């Protein structure tokens, strides 16, 4: 078994080590948003399906020696295509949805090596079954997931921080060479086991005994082979999207959900004893409720609590999906078909989240829908297995909700006391609680009359289905609640969700419109002409960027802005000024021009450069043109997520070439969860720039938001001007002087988390 174990482990390690590596390479090329990783996962899952299909075809249609020849040929071609470092020519050169370009880049860069590695698990298990008749290969599947998990966990804590990307790619190439050697040895063993010419092939499972084999899978079983991994895949990508939208698009937040997803495969496929249907059904029902509550309170919950709860719910949901999937496993002779269906379900889930959901929904709904599908699957499984245990566990989980959720809410920011939390919970959800208690009471009478050990009745499954219906009703109710304010526009694309709200439409004096990206306001404007030029939200005259613009020398000014929003900063433009705005999302420009008037009223010469700011600036410098901005403002953060590639040493190299000597860089660092101040201070120290931090927290007007800007400049006299000096915060005595410099190869999110 050792040669096959080494091959499977090494292949799985390389398969999942390359995912965050290649994602980190291309993330800055396509805007640094969560959509980049979602598209990458779609590619990985689709190619995994291709690898499993190849393994199934080879093991069922080709002779043993034909399999050896074909597979070794593919391995040789994979080595010939090294290295896997993507060419810079693939960087986005056009506006719009880059999904297709990302998929083509990945196919050209790692397509064949990834395809061959994807086939390793099922193909090597099949070869093992042939060369070791009567020995179950399913534990090798658990071993492959151990290798995958180790690759994911080691990347953010070791490889990412110890080695630059080019070195990582070189090491991965050497690892692929080692894998080919292991695989070649297994192929040699298969070659030797091939029957002589004219001899009948021996069935690898014949010695296992027909009586020991599971019954042939039914059509329902095969449907569940696809549906269960599809649900787990939807929840994986939806959870990752949620975390990346609100925090940052970095390997750590990719790896954590994917690692938990793989852990469930390892646990469930190692042995049936690790998955207890009753316990995990209780936890799944409770986890669904916790996620629903977190989605309702949104950003009022602390970041660490969100990370823990979302990932815990994902783990439990995947345990249910993969545990039930293992219960449905077929005989070893159907192994490749089984894994092919599993991989198809995973790829289908990725396709639904990455491609279908943005085209169908105007908001992020796939997490709720994934949870609803999970609840429905529990009902189907309850009927499929005639399981009283599952029905009873669902009832226990429903009762646990009324105890656990109010207690959880006491951990939220500005949370009430425990008593008030319980009162508020029952006041908000009394209709659903009453309905649930009624259904549970009817089922309880049945349990009491028949006894807990009595035979299955369909009424038990009906209770689980009732929970599913109630969950769907709750989701619809929650969606409708959030539309109480008129919405003028709601759109979603690769870069996220955008909504334009119309507040107080019947009050001309106070009527205003606001643009929300995710859950964060990106500007607001009064519709009354006399008030429409007021700089609002984060850009008031008392803000750091407002003070800096007004403190610039008289005469024509050249202003740069990364991130358009509603175009609020354009109100600072005077007649002879020049304003250049970099914006990656074409939908933002459309909304800024159709629902807001800031750009129309701008007196300065205005240019909007579409595309990722770093790439556009690079192209400008390559053409020999520096913008020589007097001030460059960085305000490209969507929701509370930060595009890390805009705050690295390489990014500031560009910014400093785009501003005039003594020019100003203004960085908006307001964030609920992350303290970006030491990041910017370290960049300032590295380039020997003066730096001040200005927090505008006490503005008297409601339309001026509490905000923090940091101003960096080599002209320290500018930072010492009266209005800037008076507004600047005093330097911290315990400044983090040992804070590491962020680069494209290294950025530590954990070190800047707020407590």
PASE-84757 format. One record per residue (C-alpha): x, y, z; residue in one letter; residue number from 0. Coordinates in steps of 0.2 Angstrom, whole numbers, m for minus. Each point is the difference from the previous one (the first is absolute). Layout:
N
KOLKE px py pz gudren gumi
KOLKE X Y Z a NUM
...
***
This chain:
755
KOLKE px py pz gudren gumi
KOLKE 0 0 0 x 0
KOLKE 14 12 3 x 1
KOLKE 4 5 m18 x 2
KOLKE m18 4 m3 x 3
KOLKE m2 9 16 x 4
KOLKE 16 11 m4 x 5
KOLKE m7 4 m17 x 6
KOLKE m17 4 6 x 7
KOLKE 6 11 14 x 8
KOLKE 13 9 m11 x 9
KOLKE m12 3 m14 x 10
KOLKE m13 7 13 x 11
KOLKE 12 11 8 x 12
KOLKE 6 8 m17 x 13
KOLKE m18 1 m6 x 14
KOLKE m5 11 15 x 15
KOLKE 16 9 2 x 16
KOLKE m1 8 m17 x 17
KOLKE m17 7 3 x 18
KOLKE 4 14 12 x 19
KOLKE 17 2 m9 x 20
KOLKE m8 4 m17 x 21
KOLKE m14 9 8 x 22
KOLKE 12 12 9 x 23
KOLKE 10 2 m17 x 24
KOLKE m15 6 m10 x 25
KOLKE m10 9 14 x 26
KOLKE 7 17 m3 x 27
KOLKE m2 m2 m19 x 28
KOLKE m19 0 2 x 29
KOLKE m4 13 13 x 30
KOLKE 3 m10 16 x 31
KOLKE m19 m4 3 x 32
KOLKE m8 m16 6 x 33
KOLKE m6 m5 m17 x 34
KOLKE 18 m4 m5 x 35
KOLKE 1 m14 12 x 36
KOLKE m18 m6 m4 x 37
KOLKE 5 m2 m18 x 38
KOLKE 16 m9 5 x 39
KOLKE m10 m12 10 x 40
KOLKE m12 m3 m15 x 41
KOLKE 15 m4 m11 x 42
KOLKE 8 m12 13 x 43
KOLKE m17 m9 3 x 44
KOLKE m3 m1 m19 x 45
KOLKE 17 m7 m3 x 46
KOLKE m2 m12 15 x 47
KOLKE m16 m6 m9 x 48
KOLKE 11 m3 m16 x 49
KOLKE 13 m9 9 x 50
KOLKE m13 m12 8 x 51
KOLKE m8 m2 m17 x 52
KOLKE 16 m5 m7 x 53
KOLKE 4 m12 14 x 54
KOLKE m17 m8 m2 x 55
KOLKE 2 m2 m19 x 56
KOLKE 18 m7 1 x 57
KOLKE m5 m12 13 x 58
KOLKE m15 m7 m9 x 59
KOLKE 4 2 m18 x 60
KOLKE 19 m3 m1 x 61
KOLKE 11 m15 4 x 62
KOLKE 12 1 14 x 63
KOLKE 15 3 m11 x 64
KOLKE m10 12 m11 x 65
KOLKE m3 10 16 x 66
KOLKE 18 0 4 x 67
KOLKE 5 7 m17 x 68
KOLKE m13 13 0 x 69
KOLKE 3 6 18 x 70
KOLKE 19 1 m2 x 71
KOLKE m2 10 m16 x 72
KOLKE m11 13 9 x 73
KOLKE 13 1 14 x 74
KOLKE 14 3 m12 x 75
KOLKE m10 13 m9 x 76
KOLKE m3 8 17 x 77
KOLKE 18 1 4 x 78
KOLKE 4 8 m17 x 79
KOLKE m12 14 4 x 80
KOLKE 9 6 16 x 81
KOLKE 2 12 7 x 82
KOLKE m18 5 6 x 83
KOLKE 4 19 2 x 84
KOLKE m13 9 m9 x 85
KOLKE 6 13 m13 x 86
KOLKE m4 18 3 x 87
KOLKE m8 1 m17 x 88
KOLKE m15 m7 7 x 89
KOLKE m4 14 12 x 90
KOLKE m17 8 m3 x 91
KOLKE 1 13 m15 x 92
KOLKE m18 3 m2 x 93
KOLKE m15 5 11 x 94
KOLKE m15 m10 5 x 95
KOLKE m2 m18 6 x 96
KOLKE 17 m9 0 x 97
KOLKE m6 m18 4 x 98
KOLKE 4 m7 m17 x 99
KOLKE 17 8 0 x 100
KOLKE 4 m7 17 x 101
KOLKE m6 m18 m6 x 102
KOLKE 11 1 m16 x 103
KOLKE 15 6 10 x 104
KOLKE m2 m14 12 x 105
KOLKE m2 m13 m14 x 106
KOLKE 16 6 m9 x 107
KOLKE 10 1 16 x 108
KOLKE m4 m15 10 x 109
KOLKE m14 m9 m10 x 110
KOLKE 9 m16 m4 x 111
KOLKE 10 m2 16 x 112
KOLKE m15 3 10 x 113
KOLKE m11 m12 m11 x 114
KOLKE 13 m14 3 x 115
KOLKE 1 3 18 x 116
KOLKE m19 0 1 x 117
KOLKE m1 m17 m6 x 118
KOLKE 12 m7 13 x 119
KOLKE m12 m4 14 x 120
KOLKE m13 m11 m9 x 121
KOLKE 13 m7 m13 x 122
KOLKE 13 m6 13 x 123
KOLKE m14 m7 11 x 124
KOLKE m6 m10 m15 x 125
KOLKE 18 m6 m4 x 126
KOLKE 1 m5 18 x 127
KOLKE m16 m10 m1 x 128
KOLKE 7 m9 m15 x 129
KOLKE 17 m4 8 x 130
KOLKE m7 m3 17 x 131
KOLKE m16 m10 m2 x 132
KOLKE m12 m1 15 x 133
KOLKE 8 15 9 x 134
KOLKE m12 15 2 x 135
KOLKE 8 16 m9 x 136
KOLKE m12 13 9 x 137
KOLKE 13 4 13 x 138
KOLKE 12 6 m13 x 139
KOLKE m14 13 m5 x 140
KOLKE 2 7 18 x 141
KOLKE 19 0 m2 x 142
KOLKE m2 11 m15 x 143
KOLKE m10 12 10 x 144
KOLKE 13 0 13 x 145
KOLKE 13 5 m13 x 146
KOLKE m12 14 m6 x 147
KOLKE m3 6 17 x 148
KOLKE 18 1 5 x 149
KOLKE 4 10 m16 x 150
KOLKE m13 12 4 x 151
KOLKE 4 3 18 x 152
KOLKE 19 1 m4 x 153
KOLKE m2 13 m13 x 154
KOLKE m5 16 10 x 155
KOLKE 10 m5 15 x 156
KOLKE 16 m6 m8 x 157
KOLKE 2 1 m19 x 158
KOLKE m8 17 m2 x 159
KOLKE 10 9 13 x 160
KOLKE 17 m10 m3 x 161
KOLKE 2 1 m19 x 162
KOLKE m4 12 m14 x 163
KOLKE m13 m5 m13 x 164
KOLKE 14 m5 m13 x 165
KOLKE 9 m11 12 x 166
KOLKE m17 m8 5 x 167
KOLKE m3 m4 m18 x 168
KOLKE 17 m7 m2 x 169
KOLKE m2 m11 15 x 170
KOLKE m17 m6 m7 x 171
KOLKE 8 m5 m16 x 172
KOLKE 13 m11 9 x 173
KOLKE m15 m8 10 x 174
KOLKE m8 m4 m16 x 175
KOLKE 15 m9 m6 x 176
KOLKE 1 m10 16 x 177
KOLKE m19 m4 m3 x 178
KOLKE 4 m7 m17 x 179
KOLKE 13 m12 7 x 180
KOLKE m12 m7 13 x 181
KOLKE m14 m1 m14 x 182
KOLKE 12 m9 m11 x 183
KOLKE 4 m13 13 x 184
KOLKE m19 m4 2 x 185
KOLKE m2 m1 m19 x 186
KOLKE 14 m13 m1 x 187
KOLKE m9 m10 14 x 188
KOLKE m16 1 m10 x 189
KOLKE 9 m5 m16 x 190
KOLKE 7 m15 8 x 191
KOLKE m17 m5 6 x 192
KOLKE m8 0 m17 x 193
KOLKE m6 m17 m6 x 194
KOLKE 10 m9 m13 x 195
KOLKE m7 2 m18 x 196
KOLKE m15 m10 m2 x 197
KOLKE m3 m3 18 x 198
KOLKE m16 6 8 x 199
KOLKE 1 15 11 x 200
KOLKE m3 m3 18 x 201
KOLKE m13 10 9 x 202
KOLKE 9 10 14 x 203
KOLKE m15 m2 11 x 204
KOLKE m4 m18 m3 x 205
KOLKE 9 m6 16 x 206
KOLKE m9 12 10 x 207
KOLKE m16 m11 m1 x 208
KOLKE m16 6 m8 x 209
KOLKE m9 m2 16 x 210
KOLKE 10 13 8 x 211
KOLKE m3 13 m13 x 212
KOLKE m13 14 3 x 213
KOLKE m16 m1 m10 x 214
KOLKE 0 8 m18 x 215
KOLKE m3 19 2 x 216
KOLKE m17 6 m4 x 217
KOLKE m4 15 m11 x 218
KOLKE m4 10 16 x 219
KOLKE 18 m5 7 x 220
KOLKE 8 6 m16 x 221
KOLKE m10 16 1 x 222
KOLKE 7 3 18 x 223
KOLKE 17 m4 m6 x 224
KOLKE m1 16 m10 x 225
KOLKE m12 10 11 x 226
KOLKE 10 m1 17 x 227
KOLKE 17 5 m7 x 228
KOLKE m9 14 m10 x 229
KOLKE m8 7 16 x 230
KOLKE 17 m1 9 x 231
KOLKE 9 9 m14 x 232
KOLKE m13 14 m1 x 233
KOLKE 2 2 19 x 234
KOLKE 19 0 m1 x 235
KOLKE 0 14 m14 x 236
KOLKE m14 10 8 x 237
KOLKE 9 0 17 x 238
KOLKE 16 5 m8 x 239
KOLKE m8 14 m10 x 240
KOLKE m8 6 16 x 241
KOLKE 16 1 10 x 242
KOLKE 10 8 m14 x 243
KOLKE m13 13 m3 x 244
KOLKE 1 6 18 x 245
KOLKE 18 m2 4 x 246
KOLKE 13 m3 m13 x 247
KOLKE 4 m10 m16 x 248
KOLKE 15 m10 7 x 249
KOLKE 5 m18 0 x 250
KOLKE m3 m2 18 x 251
KOLKE m19 3 m2 x 252
KOLKE 0 m11 m16 x 253
KOLKE 9 m14 9 x 254
KOLKE m10 m1 16 x 255
KOLKE m17 m4 m7 x 256
KOLKE 8 m12 m13 x 257
KOLKE 10 m9 14 x 258
KOLKE m15 m3 10 x 259
KOLKE m9 m6 m16 x 260
KOLKE 15 m13 m2 x 261
KOLKE 0 m5 18 x 262
KOLKE m18 m6 m2 x 263
KOLKE 5 m11 m14 x 264
KOLKE 15 m7 10 x 265
KOLKE m11 m3 15 x 266
KOLKE m15 m8 m9 x 267
KOLKE 10 m11 m12 x 268
KOLKE 12 m6 13 x 269
KOLKE m13 m10 9 x 270
KOLKE m19 0 2 x 271
KOLKE 2 2 19 x 272
KOLKE 6 18 m1 x 273
KOLKE m17 6 m7 x 274
KOLKE m15 m1 12 x 275
KOLKE m15 4 m9 x 276
KOLKE m10 6 16 x 277
KOLKE 13 12 7 x 278
KOLKE 5 8 m17 x 279
KOLKE m19 2 m4 x 280
KOLKE m3 10 16 x 281
KOLKE 16 10 m3 x 282
KOLKE m5 3 m19 x 283
KOLKE m18 7 5 x 284
KOLKE 8 11 13 x 285
KOLKE 14 6 m12 x 286
KOLKE m13 5 m13 x 287
KOLKE m9 10 13 x 288
KOLKE 17 9 6 x 289
KOLKE 4 4 m18 x 290
KOLKE m17 7 m3 x 291
KOLKE 2 11 15 x 292
KOLKE 17 6 m5 x 293
KOLKE m6 5 m17 x 294
KOLKE m14 10 8 x 295
KOLKE 11 10 11 x 296
KOLKE 13 1 m13 x 297
KOLKE 15 11 5 x 298
KOLKE m6 3 18 x 299
KOLKE 8 m17 4 x 300
KOLKE 19 0 4 x 301
KOLKE 11 m6 m13 x 302
KOLKE 8 m14 10 x 303
KOLKE m18 m6 5 x 304
KOLKE m5 0 m19 x 305
KOLKE 15 m10 m5 x 306
KOLKE m2 m13 14 x 307
KOLKE m19 m2 m3 x 308
KOLKE 0 0 m19 x 309
KOLKE 14 m13 m1 x 310
KOLKE m7 m11 14 x 311
KOLKE m17 0 m9 x 312
KOLKE 9 m5 m16 x 313
KOLKE 9 m14 9 x 314
KOLKE m16 m7 7 x 315
KOLKE m9 1 m16 x 316
KOLKE 14 m8 m10 x 317
KOLKE 1 m14 13 x 318
KOLKE m18 m4 m3 x 319
KOLKE 2 1 m19 x 320
KOLKE 15 m11 0 x 321
KOLKE m5 m11 14 x 322
KOLKE m16 m5 m9 x 323
KOLKE 10 m1 m16 x 324
KOLKE 11 m13 7 x 325
KOLKE m15 m10 6 x 326
KOLKE m5 m1 m18 x 327
KOLKE 17 m7 m6 x 328
KOLKE m1 m14 m13 x 329
KOLKE 11 m15 m2 x 330
KOLKE 18 3 m5 x 331
KOLKE m3 m5 m18 x 332
KOLKE m11 15 m2 x 333
KOLKE 13 11 9 x 334
KOLKE 5 11 m15 x 335
KOLKE m19 3 m5 x 336
KOLKE m4 5 18 x 337
KOLKE 15 13 1 x 338
KOLKE m5 6 m17 x 339
KOLKE m17 4 6 x 340
KOLKE 7 8 16 x 341
KOLKE 11 12 m10 x 342
KOLKE m14 4 m12 x 343
KOLKE m10 6 15 x 344
KOLKE 14 10 6 x 345
KOLKE 3 8 m17 x 346
KOLKE m19 3 m2 x 347
KOLKE 0 10 17 x 348
KOLKE 15 10 m6 x 349
KOLKE m9 4 m16 x 350
KOLKE m16 5 9 x 351
KOLKE 10 13 12 x 352
KOLKE 12 7 m13 x 353
KOLKE m10 1 m16 x 354
KOLKE m19 m3 3 x 355
KOLKE m2 10 17 x 356
KOLKE 7 17 m7 x 357
KOLKE m11 m2 m15 x 358
KOLKE m16 m4 9 x 359
KOLKE 1 9 17 x 360
KOLKE 3 19 3 x 361
KOLKE 6 m4 17 x 362
KOLKE 10 m14 9 x 363
KOLKE m13 m14 3 x 364
KOLKE 10 m16 m3 x 365
KOLKE 4 m2 18 x 366
KOLKE m18 0 5 x 367
KOLKE m5 m11 m14 x 368
KOLKE 14 m12 4 x 369
KOLKE m6 m2 18 x 370
KOLKE m18 m2 m6 x 371
KOLKE 6 m14 m12 x 372
KOLKE 9 m8 15 x 373
KOLKE m16 0 10 x 374
KOLKE m10 m7 m15 x 375
KOLKE 13 m14 m2 x 376
KOLKE m2 m4 18 x 377
KOLKE m18 m3 m3 x 378
KOLKE 4 m11 m15 x 379
KOLKE 12 m10 9 x 380
KOLKE m12 m3 14 x 381
KOLKE m12 m8 m12 x 382
KOLKE 14 m9 m10 x 383
KOLKE 7 m8 16 x 384
KOLKE m17 m1 9 x 385
KOLKE 10 8 15 x 386
KOLKE m9 4 16 x 387
KOLKE 17 6 7 x 388
KOLKE 2 13 m13 x 389
KOLKE m18 7 3 x 390
KOLKE 2 0 19 x 391
KOLKE 17 9 m2 x 392
KOLKE m8 13 m11 x 393
KOLKE m13 3 14 x 394
KOLKE 13 2 13 x 395
KOLKE 10 12 m11 x 396
KOLKE m15 10 m2 x 397
KOLKE m3 1 19 x 398
KOLKE 18 5 2 x 399
KOLKE m2 15 m11 x 400
KOLKE m11 9 13 x 401
KOLKE 14 m2 13 x 402
KOLKE 16 2 m10 x 403
KOLKE m5 15 m11 x 404
KOLKE m4 13 14 x 405
KOLKE 16 m5 9 x 406
KOLKE 10 2 m16 x 407
KOLKE m7 18 m2 x 408
KOLKE 8 5 16 x 409
KOLKE 17 m1 m8 x 410
KOLKE m5 13 m14 x 411
KOLKE 7 17 1 x 412
KOLKE m12 12 10 x 413
KOLKE m9 m16 5 x 414
KOLKE m14 0 13 x 415
KOLKE 0 m10 16 x 416
KOLKE m5 m18 0 x 417
KOLKE m18 3 6 x 418
KOLKE m3 14 m13 x 419
KOLKE 8 m11 m13 x 420
KOLKE m13 m14 3 x 421
KOLKE m14 12 1 x 422
KOLKE 5 8 m17 x 423
KOLKE 3 m17 m8 x 424
KOLKE m17 m7 4 x 425
KOLKE m9 17 m4 x 426
KOLKE 8 m1 m18 x 427
KOLKE m3 m18 m4 x 428
KOLKE m15 m5 10 x 429
KOLKE m10 m5 m15 x 430
KOLKE 14 m12 m6 x 431
KOLKE 2 m7 18 x 432
KOLKE m18 m3 2 x 433
KOLKE m1 m9 m17 x 434
KOLKE 15 m10 4 x 435
KOLKE m7 m5 18 x 436
KOLKE m16 m5 m8 x 437
KOLKE 8 m12 m13 x 438
KOLKE 11 m7 13 x 439
KOLKE m14 m3 12 x 440
KOLKE m9 m10 m13 x 441
KOLKE 15 m10 m3 x 442
KOLKE 4 m2 18 x 443
KOLKE m18 m8 3 x 444
KOLKE 4 m12 m14 x 445
KOLKE 17 m4 8 x 446
KOLKE m8 m2 17 x 447
KOLKE m14 m11 m6 x 448
KOLKE 11 m12 m10 x 449
KOLKE 16 1 11 x 450
KOLKE 17 6 m5 x 451
KOLKE 5 m17 m6 x 452
KOLKE m15 m2 m11 x 453
KOLKE 0 m2 m19 x 454
KOLKE 2 14 m12 x 455
KOLKE m16 10 m5 x 456
KOLKE 0 13 m14 x 457
KOLKE m6 13 13 x 458
KOLKE 17 1 7 x 459
KOLKE 7 5 m17 x 460
KOLKE m13 12 m2 x 461
KOLKE 6 9 16 x 462
KOLKE 17 3 m8 x 463
KOLKE m8 6 m17 x 464
KOLKE m10 12 11 x 465
KOLKE 16 7 7 x 466
KOLKE 6 2 m18 x 467
KOLKE m15 9 m5 x 468
KOLKE 1 12 15 x 469
KOLKE 18 4 m4 x 470
KOLKE m5 5 m18 x 471
KOLKE m13 11 7 x 472
KOLKE 12 8 12 x 473
KOLKE 12 4 m14 x 474
KOLKE m14 8 m11 x 475
KOLKE m6 10 15 x 476
KOLKE 18 6 3 x 477
KOLKE 3 5 m18 x 478
KOLKE m16 10 0 x 479
KOLKE 4 9 16 x 480
KOLKE 15 8 m7 x 481
KOLKE m10 8 m14 x 482
KOLKE m10 12 10 x 483
KOLKE 11 15 m7 x 484
KOLKE m3 2 m18 x 485
KOLKE 14 m7 m11 x 486
KOLKE 3 9 m16 x 487
KOLKE 12 m12 m7 x 488
KOLKE 7 m17 6 x 489
KOLKE 13 m9 m10 x 490
KOLKE 13 m14 2 x 491
KOLKE 16 m4 m10 x 492
KOLKE 17 m8 2 x 493
KOLKE 5 14 12 x 494
KOLKE m15 m1 12 x 495
KOLKE m17 7 3 x 496
KOLKE m5 18 m2 x 497
KOLKE m16 9 6 x 498
KOLKE m6 17 m1 x 499
KOLKE m13 5 13 x 500
KOLKE m12 15 0 x 501
KOLKE m2 7 17 x 502
KOLKE m15 11 5 x 503
KOLKE m6 2 m18 x 504
KOLKE m16 10 6 x 505
KOLKE 11 13 9 x 506
KOLKE 9 11 m13 x 507
KOLKE 10 8 14 x 508
KOLKE 8 m16 7 x 509
KOLKE m2 m12 m15 x 510
KOLKE 17 m8 m4 x 511
KOLKE 7 m15 m9 x 512
KOLKE 14 m12 6 x 513
KOLKE 10 m13 m9 x 514
KOLKE 4 m16 9 x 515
KOLKE 13 m12 m5 x 516
KOLKE m4 m16 10 x 517
KOLKE m5 7 18 x 518
KOLKE 11 16 m1 x 519
KOLKE m5 17 m6 x 520
KOLKE 10 7 m14 x 521
KOLKE m7 17 0 x 522
KOLKE m16 10 1 x 523
KOLKE m7 16 m8 x 524
KOLKE m15 11 3 x 525
KOLKE m11 2 m14 x 526
KOLKE m5 18 4 x 527
KOLKE 12 11 m12 x 528
KOLKE 5 12 14 x 529
KOLKE 6 m15 10 x 530
KOLKE 6 m11 m13 x 531
KOLKE 18 6 0 x 532
KOLKE 3 m3 18 x 533
KOLKE 15 m12 2 x 534
KOLKE m8 m14 11 x 535
KOLKE 4 m16 8 x 536
KOLKE 19 m4 1 x 537
KOLKE 5 16 m10 x 538
KOLKE m6 15 10 x 539
KOLKE 11 15 1 x 540
KOLKE 4 m5 18 x 541
KOLKE 7 m17 m6 x 542
KOLKE 18 m4 m3 x 543
KOLKE m2 0 m19 x 544
KOLKE m10 16 0 x 545
KOLKE 12 9 11 x 546
KOLKE 15 m6 m11 x 547
KOLKE m9 6 m16 x 548
KOLKE m4 17 7 x 549
KOLKE 18 2 6 x 550
KOLKE 8 m3 m17 x 551
KOLKE 8 16 m8 x 552
KOLKE m10 12 m10 x 553
KOLKE m1 m2 m19 x 554
KOLKE m4 m15 m11 x 555
KOLKE 0 m16 10 x 556
KOLKE 2 m18 m6 x 557
KOLKE m10 m12 10 x 558
KOLKE m1 m19 m1 x 559
KOLKE m13 m12 8 x 560
KOLKE 0 m19 1 x 561
KOLKE m18 m5 2 x 562
KOLKE m14 10 m7 x 563
KOLKE m15 m3 11 x 564
KOLKE m13 13 m3 x 565
KOLKE 13 12 m6 x 566
KOLKE m1 11 16 x 567
KOLKE 18 6 0 x 568
KOLKE m3 8 m17 x 569
KOLKE m9 15 9 x 570
KOLKE 18 5 5 x 571
KOLKE 5 3 m18 x 572
KOLKE 2 18 m6 x 573
KOLKE m1 7 m17 x 574
KOLKE 19 m2 m5 x 575
KOLKE 2 m16 10 x 576
KOLKE 3 m18 m7 x 577
KOLKE m9 m15 8 x 578
KOLKE 4 m18 m5 x 579
KOLKE m10 m14 8 x 580
KOLKE 5 m18 m1 x 581
KOLKE m15 m12 1 x 582
KOLKE 0 m19 m4 x 583
KOLKE m19 m3 1 x 584
KOLKE m9 7 m16 x 585
KOLKE m16 m1 10 x 586
KOLKE 6 12 12 x 587
KOLKE 2 13 m13 x 588
KOLKE m17 m3 m8 x 589
KOLKE m8 2 17 x 590
KOLKE 10 16 4 x 591
KOLKE m5 8 m16 x 592
KOLKE m19 m6 0 x 593
KOLKE m5 3 18 x 594
KOLKE 12 13 7 x 595
KOLKE 5 17 m6 x 596
KOLKE 18 2 7 x 597
KOLKE 9 m4 m16 x 598
KOLKE m12 12 m10 x 599
KOLKE 3 14 11 x 600
KOLKE 19 m2 1 x 601
KOLKE 9 16 m7 x 602
KOLKE 17 m9 m2 x 603
KOLKE 6 m9 m16 x 604
KOLKE m6 m18 4 x 605
KOLKE 7 m16 m6 x 606
KOLKE m6 m17 6 x 607
KOLKE 12 m14 m3 x 608
KOLKE m8 m17 0 x 609
KOLKE 10 m15 7 x 610
KOLKE 10 m5 15 x 611
KOLKE 9 15 6 x 612
KOLKE 17 m9 1 x 613
KOLKE m1 m7 m17 x 614
KOLKE m6 17 m8 x 615
KOLKE 14 9 9 x 616
KOLKE 13 m12 m6 x 617
KOLKE m6 2 m18 x 618
KOLKE 1 19 2 x 619
KOLKE 18 m1 7 x 620
KOLKE 5 m13 m14 x 621
KOLKE m6 13 m13 x 622
KOLKE 11 13 8 x 623
KOLKE m14 10 8 x 624
KOLKE 0 5 19 x 625
KOLKE m16 8 5 x 626
KOLKE 10 11 13 x 627
KOLKE m15 1 12 x 628
KOLKE 0 13 13 x 629
KOLKE m10 m12 10 x 630
KOLKE m5 m18 m2 x 631
KOLKE m14 m7 10 x 632
KOLKE m2 m19 3 x 633
KOLKE m18 m4 4 x 634
KOLKE m3 m17 m9 x 635
KOLKE m6 m10 15 x 636
KOLKE m16 m10 m4 x 637
KOLKE m11 m3 16 x 638
KOLKE 13 m3 14 x 639
KOLKE 11 m11 m12 x 640
KOLKE 17 7 m5 x 641
KOLKE 9 m3 m16 x 642
KOLKE 16 m4 7 x 643
KOLKE 10 2 m16 x 644
KOLKE m4 19 1 x 645
KOLKE 9 2 17 x 646
KOLKE 17 m9 m4 x 647
KOLKE 17 6 m3 x 648
KOLKE m2 m3 m19 x 649
KOLKE m16 10 0 x 650
KOLKE 9 15 8 x 651
KOLKE 14 m1 m12 x 652
KOLKE m13 4 m13 x 653
KOLKE m9 14 10 x 654
KOLKE 16 9 3 x 655
KOLKE 5 0 m18 x 656
KOLKE m18 7 m4 x 657
KOLKE 1 15 12 x 658
KOLKE 11 15 m1 x 659
KOLKE 15 2 12 x 660
KOLKE m8 5 16 x 661
KOLKE m17 m6 m5 x 662
KOLKE m13 m7 12 x 663
KOLKE m7 m18 1 x 664
KOLKE m16 m1 10 x 665
KOLKE m5 m17 6 x 666
KOLKE m18 m4 6 x 667
KOLKE 3 m12 15 x 668
KOLKE m17 m1 8 x 669
KOLKE m4 m18 3 x 670
KOLKE m11 m9 13 x 671
KOLKE 11 m15 2 x 672
KOLKE 18 4 m5 x 673
KOLKE 13 13 6 x 674
KOLKE 8 6 m16 x 675
KOLKE 10 14 9 x 676
KOLKE 16 m10 3 x 677
KOLKE 0 m6 m18 x 678
KOLKE 0 18 m6 x 679
KOLKE 12 6 13 x 680
KOLKE 12 m14 m5 x 681
KOLKE m1 5 m19 x 682
KOLKE 3 18 5 x 683
KOLKE 16 m5 10 x 684
KOLKE 6 m10 m14 x 685
KOLKE m1 14 m13 x 686
KOLKE 5 13 13 x 687
KOLKE m16 10 m1 x 688
KOLKE m9 10 13 x 689
KOLKE m16 m7 6 x 690
KOLKE m15 7 10 x 691
KOLKE m17 m9 4 x 692
KOLKE m16 11 1 x 693
KOLKE m16 m8 8 x 694
KOLKE m16 10 m4 x 695
KOLKE m10 m7 14 x 696
KOLKE m10 15 7 x 697
KOLKE m8 8 m15 x 698
KOLKE m17 8 5 x 699
KOLKE m9 m4 m16 x 700
KOLKE m7 m18 m2 x 701
KOLKE 5 m1 m19 x 702
KOLKE 19 2 5 x 703
KOLKE 6 m18 5 x 704
KOLKE 13 m4 13 x 705
KOLKE 15 m3 m10 x 706
KOLKE 19 m2 1 x 707
KOLKE 12 5 m14 x 708
KOLKE 19 0 1 x 709
KOLKE 10 13 m10 x 710
KOLKE 18 m5 m6 x 711
KOLKE 12 12 m8 x 712
KOLKE 18 4 m2 x 713
KOLKE m4 18 3 x 714
KOLKE m1 1 19 x 715
KOLKE m4 19 m1 x 716
KOLKE m16 m4 m9 x 717
KOLKE m5 m13 14 x 718
KOLKE 4 14 13 x 719
KOLKE m13 12 m7 x 720
KOLKE m11 7 14 x 721
KOLKE m16 m9 m5 x 722
KOLKE 8 m16 m3 x 723
KOLKE 11 1 15 x 724
KOLKE m15 4 11 x 725
KOLKE m11 m14 m6 x 726
KOLKE 14 m13 0 x 727
KOLKE 1 m13 14 x 728
KOLKE 14 0 12 x 729
KOLKE 13 m13 m4 x 730
KOLKE m2 m16 10 x 731
KOLKE 14 m3 13 x 732
KOLKE m1 m19 m3 x 733
KOLKE 1 0 m19 x 734
KOLKE 3 m17 m7 x 735
KOLKE 17 4 m7 x 736
KOLKE 3 m19 m3 x 737
KOLKE m15 m2 m11 x 738
KOLKE 5 m9 m17 x 739
KOLKE m1 9 m16 x 740
KOLKE m14 m6 m11 x 741
KOLKE 5 m6 m17 x 742
KOLKE m8 m10 m14 x 743
KOLKE 8 m15 7 x 744
KOLKE m5 3 18 x 745
KOLKE m14 8 9 x 746
KOLKE m5 m5 18 x 747
KOLKE m19 3 3 x 748
KOLKE 0 m8 17 x 749
KOLKE 13 12 7 x 750
KOLKE m12 15 m3 x 751
KOLKE m17 m7 6 x 752
KOLKE m8 11 12 x 753
KOLKE m4 m8 17 x 754
***
